[in-house]
Amino acid sequence: MAKLEDIVRRQKTGATFVISAQMLQMTPRDFDALAQIWDDEGGPGFNVAGVPFRVVVEGEFLISRVTVVRTTAEV
């Protein structure tokens, strides 16, 4: 996911920023699966902060946007 890595690398350590399904050109269903892993384990160079934003798709609540905080971990 080069685009995700590019987004994260542009941020300074401690910066709070948003990652969305639209930014990564993913469907809400695909993004939801990835965002749940990030919420549990952290992402490449960031941790999820706060409550993920969800949308309803075909009666399911799916994560479509997360607010994250940049860490010192390598991307």
DSSP file (Angstrom, degrees, kcal/mol; ACC not computed):
  #  RESIDUE AA STRUCTURE BP1 BP2  ACC     N-H-->O    O-->H-N    N-H-->O    O-->H-N    TCO  KAPPA ALPHA  PHI   PSI    X-CA   Y-CA   Z-CA
    1    1 A M     >        0   0    0      0, 0.0     4,-2.1     0, 0.0     3,-0.2   0.000 360.0 360.0 360.0  76.3    0.0    0.0    0.0
    2    2 A A  H  >  +     0   0    0      1,-0.2     4,-2.5     2,-0.2     5,-0.2   0.868 360.0  56.4 -59.1 -38.5    2.3    2.7   -1.2
    3    3 A K  H  > S+     0   0    0      2,-0.2     4,-2.2     1,-0.2    -1,-0.2   0.915 107.1  48.3 -64.3 -42.3   -0.3    5.4   -0.9
    4    4 A L  H  > S+     0   0    0      1,-0.2     4,-2.5     2,-0.2     5,-0.2   0.934 112.0  49.8 -60.9 -46.4   -0.9    4.6    2.8
    5    5 A E  H  X S+     0   0    0     -4,-2.1     4,-2.7     1,-0.2    -2,-0.2   0.893 109.5  51.5 -60.8 -40.1    2.9    4.7    3.4
    6    6 A D  H  X S+     0   0    0     -4,-2.5     4,-1.3     2,-0.2    -1,-0.2   0.910 110.2  49.1 -63.0 -41.9    3.2    8.0    1.6
    7    7 A I  H  < S+     0   0    0     -4,-2.2     4,-0.4     1,-0.2     3,-0.2   0.926 114.5  44.6 -62.6 -45.9    0.4    9.5    3.7
    8    8 A V  H >< S+     0   0    0     -4,-2.5     3,-1.5     1,-0.2    -2,-0.2   0.904 108.7  55.9 -68.6 -42.2    2.0    8.3    7.0
    9    9 A R  H 3< S+     0   0    0     -4,-2.7    -1,-0.2     1,-0.3    -2,-0.2   0.801  99.6  61.3 -61.9 -29.2    5.5    9.4    6.1
   10   10 A R  T 3< S+     0   0    0     -4,-1.3    -1,-0.3    -3,-0.2     2,-0.2   0.677  92.1  85.9 -71.0 -15.9    4.4   13.0    5.5
   11   11 A Q  S <  S-     0   0    0     -3,-1.5     2,-0.2    -4,-0.4     3,-0.1  -0.593  76.5-127.9 -91.2 146.8    3.3   13.2    9.1
   12   12 A K    >   -     0   0    0     -2,-0.2     3,-2.4     1,-0.1    58,-0.3  -0.577  43.8 -80.8 -86.0 154.8    5.5   14.2   12.0
   13   13 A T  T 3  S+     0   0    0      1,-0.3    58,-0.2    -2,-0.2    -1,-0.1  -0.313 119.9  20.3 -55.0 130.9    5.7   12.1   15.1
   14   14 A G  T 3  S+     0   0    0     56,-2.2    -1,-0.3     1,-0.3     2,-0.1   0.280  90.3 139.1  90.8 -10.0    2.8   12.8   17.4
   15   15 A A    <   -     0   0    0     -3,-2.4    55,-2.7    56,-0.1     2,-0.5  -0.423  46.1-140.8 -69.7 141.7    0.7   14.3   14.6
   16   16 A T  E     +A   69   0A   0     53,-0.2     2,-0.3    -2,-0.1    53,-0.2  -0.897  34.8 154.4-102.2 130.5   -3.0   13.5   14.5
   17   17 A F  E     -A   68   0A   0     51,-2.4    51,-3.3    -2,-0.5     2,-0.4  -0.938  37.2-109.3-150.5 170.6   -4.5   12.9   11.1
   18   18 A V  E     -A   67   0A   0     -2,-0.3     2,-0.4    49,-0.2    49,-0.2  -0.842  17.3-168.0-110.1 140.3   -7.3   11.0    9.3
   19   19 A I  E     -A   66   0A   0     47,-2.6    47,-2.6    -2,-0.4     2,-0.3  -0.999  17.8-177.5-122.8 128.5   -7.1    8.0    7.0
   20   20 A S  E  >  -A   65   0A   0     -2,-0.4     4,-1.5    45,-0.2    45,-0.2  -0.833  40.6-116.2-125.3 162.6  -10.3    7.2    5.0
   21   21 A A  T  4>S+     0   0    0     43,-2.4     5,-2.6    -2,-0.3     4,-0.4   0.896 117.4  54.0 -59.5 -40.9  -11.5    4.5    2.6
   22   22 A Q  T >45S+     0   0    0     42,-0.4     3,-1.0     1,-0.2    -1,-0.2   0.892 103.6  54.5 -63.5 -40.5  -11.8    7.2   -0.1
   23   23 A M  T 345S+     0   0    0      1,-0.3    -1,-0.2     2,-0.1    -2,-0.2   0.866 114.8  40.5 -60.6 -36.5   -8.2    8.4    0.4
   24   24 A L  T 3<5S-     0   0    0     -4,-1.5    -1,-0.3    -3,-0.1    -2,-0.2   0.363 110.9-122.1 -94.5   4.6   -7.0    4.8   -0.2
   25   25 A Q  T < 5 +     0   0    0     -3,-1.0     2,-0.3    -4,-0.4    -3,-0.2   0.911  65.8 138.6  54.0  47.8   -9.5    4.2   -3.0
   26   26 A M      < -     0   0    0     -5,-2.6    -1,-0.2    -6,-0.1    -2,-0.1  -0.819  58.3-107.3-117.2 157.6  -10.9    1.2   -1.1
   27   27 A T     >  -     0   0    0     -2,-0.3     4,-2.7     1,-0.1     5,-0.2  -0.491  34.6-113.2 -75.1 155.1  -14.5    0.0   -0.6
   28   28 A P  H  > S+     0   0    0      0, 0.0     4,-2.6     0, 0.0     5,-0.2   0.874 117.9  54.5 -57.2 -36.2  -15.9    0.6    2.9
   29   29 A R  H  > S+     0   0    0      2,-0.2     4,-1.6     1,-0.2     5,-0.1   0.926 111.8  42.6 -64.4 -45.2  -16.0   -3.2    3.3
   30   30 A D  H  > S+     0   0    0      2,-0.2     4,-1.7     1,-0.2    -1,-0.2   0.912 116.0  48.8 -66.8 -42.7  -12.3   -3.7    2.5
   31   31 A F  H  X S+     0   0    0     -4,-2.7     4,-3.3     1,-0.2     5,-0.2   0.894 106.6  57.3 -64.5 -39.8  -11.3   -0.6    4.5
   32   32 A D  H  X S+     0   0    0     -4,-2.6     4,-2.1    -5,-0.2    -1,-0.2   0.915 105.5  49.8 -57.1 -46.0  -13.3   -1.9    7.5
   33   33 A A  H  X S+     0   0    0     -4,-1.6     4,-1.2     1,-0.2    -1,-0.2   0.913 115.5  43.2 -61.0 -43.2  -11.4   -5.1    7.6
   34   34 A L  H  X S+     0   0    0     -4,-1.7     4,-2.2     1,-0.2    -2,-0.2   0.911 112.1  52.8 -68.6 -43.5   -8.1   -3.3    7.5
   35   35 A A  H  X S+     0   0    0     -4,-3.3     4,-2.5     1,-0.2    -2,-0.2   0.827 103.7  57.3 -64.9 -32.3   -9.2   -0.6   10.0
   36   36 A Q  H  X S+     0   0    0     -4,-2.1     4,-1.8    -5,-0.2    -1,-0.2   0.892 107.4  48.1 -65.3 -38.3  -10.2   -3.3   12.6
   37   37 A I  H  X>S+     0   0    0     -4,-1.2     4,-3.3    -3,-0.2     5,-0.5   0.927 111.6  49.9 -65.4 -44.4   -6.7   -4.7   12.5
   38   38 A W  H  X5S+     0   0    0     -4,-2.2     4,-2.2     1,-0.2    10,-0.5   0.899 109.0  52.7 -60.5 -39.8   -5.2   -1.3   12.9
   39   39 A D  H  <5S+     0   0    0     -4,-2.5    -1,-0.2     1,-0.2    -2,-0.2   0.882 118.1  36.6 -64.0 -38.3   -7.6   -0.6   15.9
   40   40 A D  H  <5S+     0   0    0     -4,-1.8    -2,-0.2    -5,-0.1    -1,-0.2   0.896 137.2  14.4 -79.6 -43.3   -6.4   -3.9   17.6
   41   41 A E  H  <5S-     0   0    0     -4,-3.3    -3,-0.2     1,-0.2    -2,-0.2   0.531 103.9-110.9-114.6 -10.8   -2.7   -3.9   16.7
   42   42 A G     << -     0   0    0     -4,-2.2     5,-0.2    -5,-0.5    -1,-0.2  -0.023  33.3 -97.7  88.2 158.0   -1.8   -0.5   15.4
   43   43 A G  B >   -B   46   0A   0      3,-2.5     2,-1.4    -5,-0.1     3,-1.0  -0.404  53.2 -64.8-103.8-177.5   -1.0    0.4   11.8
   44   44 A P  T 3  S-     0   0    0      0, 0.0     3,-0.1     0, 0.0    31,-0.1  -0.542 122.5 -13.5 -72.3  94.4    2.3    0.9   10.0
   45   45 A G  T 3  S+     0   0    0     -2,-1.4    26,-2.4     1,-0.2     2,-0.3   0.584 128.7  67.0  90.8  10.7    3.7    3.9   11.8
   46   46 A F  E <   -BC  43  70A   0     -3,-1.0    -3,-2.5    24,-0.3     2,-0.4  -0.987  61.2-141.5-155.5 162.8    0.5    5.0   13.6
   47   47 A N  E     - C   0  69A   0     22,-2.0    22,-2.6    -2,-0.3     2,-0.2  -0.968  33.9-107.6-125.2 145.4   -2.1    4.1   16.2
   48   48 A V  E     - C   0  68A   0    -10,-0.5     2,-0.5    -2,-0.4    20,-0.3  -0.522  33.8-160.2 -71.8 135.6   -5.8    4.6   16.0
   49   49 A A        -     0   0    0     18,-3.3    18,-0.5    -2,-0.2     2,-0.1  -0.976  50.1 -16.1-120.4 128.0   -7.1    7.4   18.3
   50   50 A G  S    S-     0   0    0     -2,-0.5    -2,-0.0    16,-0.1     0, 0.0  -0.334 104.6 -28.8  81.7-163.0  -10.7    7.7   19.3
   51   51 A V        -     0   0    0     -2,-0.1    16,-0.1    15,-0.0    -2,-0.1  -0.799  65.0-118.7 -96.9 127.1  -13.7    6.0   17.9
   52   52 A P        -     0   0    0      0, 0.0     2,-0.4     0, 0.0    14,-0.2  -0.315  28.5-114.7 -62.0 146.1  -13.7    5.1   14.1
   53   53 A F  E     -D   65   0A   0     12,-2.6    11,-2.8    10,-0.0    12,-1.4  -0.687  36.7-160.7 -82.7 132.8  -16.3    6.8   11.9
   54   54 A R  E     -D   63   0A   0     -2,-0.4     2,-0.3     9,-0.3     9,-0.2  -0.848  12.3-163.2-118.9 152.4  -18.8    4.3   10.5
   55   55 A V  E     -D   62   0A   0      7,-2.7     7,-3.2    -2,-0.3     2,-0.6  -0.893  27.2-113.8-124.5 158.5  -21.2    4.3    7.6
   56   56 A V  E     +D   61   0A   0     -2,-0.3     2,-0.5     5,-0.2     5,-0.2  -0.846  33.8 176.7 -96.9 124.1  -24.1    2.0    6.9
   57   57 A V  E >  S-D   60   0A   0      3,-2.9     3,-1.8    -2,-0.6    -2,-0.0  -0.973  73.5 -22.8-128.5 115.7  -23.7   -0.2    3.9
   58   58 A E  T 3  S-     0   0    0     -2,-0.5    -1,-0.1     1,-0.3     3,-0.1   0.889 129.1 -48.0  50.8  44.7  -26.5   -2.8    3.1
   59   59 A G  T 3  S+     0   0    0      1,-0.2     2,-0.4     0, 0.0    -1,-0.3   0.458 117.1 110.6  80.5   1.7  -27.5   -2.7    6.8
   60   60 A E  E <   - D   0  57A   0     -3,-1.8    -3,-2.9     2,-0.0     2,-0.7  -0.876  66.8-130.2-110.2 141.9  -24.0   -3.1    8.2
   61   61 A F  E     - D   0  56A   0     -2,-0.4     2,-0.4    -5,-0.2    -5,-0.2  -0.822  35.2-178.6 -88.8 115.0  -22.0   -0.5   10.1
   62   62 A L  E     - D   0  55A   0     -7,-3.2    -7,-2.7    -2,-0.7     2,-0.3  -0.916  31.7-111.8-119.1 141.9  -18.6   -0.4    8.4
   63   63 A I  E     + D   0  54A   0     -2,-0.4    -9,-0.3    -9,-0.2   -28,-0.2  -0.548  39.5 165.0 -69.7 127.0  -15.6    1.7    9.4
   64   64 A S  E     +     0   0A   0    -11,-2.8   -43,-2.4     1,-0.4   -42,-0.4   0.502  63.5  22.7-119.1 -10.3  -15.0    4.3    6.6
   65   65 A R  E     -AD  20  53A   0    -12,-1.4   -12,-2.6   -45,-0.2     2,-0.4  -0.971  59.2-169.6-158.0 139.2  -12.6    6.7    8.4
   66   66 A V  E     -A   19   0A   0    -47,-2.6   -47,-2.6    -2,-0.3     2,-0.5  -0.982  18.4-138.2-130.8 145.3  -10.2    6.6   11.3
   67   67 A T  E     -A   18   0A   0    -18,-0.5   -18,-3.3    -2,-0.4     2,-0.3  -0.886  33.8-177.9 -97.7 131.9   -8.3    9.3   13.2
   68   68 A V  E     -AC  17  48A   0    -51,-3.3   -51,-2.4    -2,-0.5     2,-0.4  -0.843  24.8-135.7-130.8 163.4   -4.8    8.2   13.9
   69   69 A V  E     -AC  16  47A   0    -22,-2.6   -22,-2.0    -2,-0.3   -53,-0.2  -0.987  28.3-120.3-122.1 129.0   -1.6    9.4   15.7
   70   70 A R  E     - C   0  46A   0    -55,-2.7   -56,-2.2    -2,-0.4   -24,-0.3  -0.449  31.3-164.2 -68.4 133.9    1.8    9.1   14.1
   71   71 A T        -     0   0    0    -26,-2.4   -56,-0.1   -58,-0.2    -1,-0.0  -0.502  33.8-106.3-107.6-179.5    4.3    7.0   16.1
   72   72 A T  S    S+     0   0    0     -2,-0.2     3,-0.1   -59,-0.1   -26,-0.1   0.501  80.5 118.6 -86.1  -4.1    8.0    6.7   15.9
   73   73 A A  S    S-     0   0    0      1,-0.1    -2,-0.1     2,-0.1     2,-0.1  -0.253  74.2-100.3 -63.1 148.8    7.8    3.2   14.3
   74   74 A E              0   0    0      1,-0.1   -29,-0.2   -65,-0.0    -1,-0.1  -0.370 360.0 360.0 -67.1 148.1    9.1    2.7   10.8
   75   75 A V              0   0    0    -30,-0.1    -1,-0.1   -31,-0.1   -66,-0.1   0.395 360.0 360.0 -96.3 360.0    6.7    2.7    7.9
